[in-house]
Amino acid sequence: MLQVNQLQVGYGESDVVHQVSLQVAAGESVALMGRNGMGKTTLLKALIGMLPAKSGDITLAGVSLGGLPSYQRVRRGMAFVPQGRMIFPQLTVEENILVAMKAGASRTNKVPDYVHASFPVLAEMRDRKGGNLSGGQQQMLAIARALVTNPSLLILDEPTEGIQPSIIKDMARILNVLRRERHFAILVSEQVLSFALELADRFLVIDRGRIVHEEQRATLDERKVSAFLTV
């Protein structure tokens, strides 16, 4: 479904991602693992169109996304939950979700039932401002905002950052259920191996802007992957 070929991305004269190629199949969950500064966020921002690629190609369901702005990529089936969540703190929970639905060209002004079923706390706090939620609740809101655009690919950048362990486990469980029920694929960048193990079917390790290791969940050498994550 997602196909990335020889992607080169950087800032000015400095390249951060070096000719990366990867793919994510329909319904698959892929974890992109690596230490800070290895190119995870830069790669994901290039996929969603927040950074221009210097070279290479990105296709989703066979359609090239090269040169398209982020909002058009969203309407073609990508959704992105950035590091730091980036919700609207002055809008209520419900307003946050409705704004995302409008951006995804939704034809309804009602929050889908599956959102409240999956994240009951968002139903309980629908009238609370996003900035008054806890970190874990804000992450749930950010994921809900992404899901209401009806993506075929959900991209998550460091979703466990600043989240307490009990919520991390719940987040993995909810995403697994939603992936099966809503029929979308996941590409998640992560440093917390336990979360990735709960969520991913396949693992990619990025080091200094290059994919240096790939392995299926069933045969994963956890010690080898952990070594890449150790400073």
Summary of the structure (lengths in Angstrom):
residues: 231
radius of gyration: 17.0
end to end distance: 33.4
largest distance: 48.6
contacts: 747
relative contact order: 0.20
helix: 39%
strand: 29%
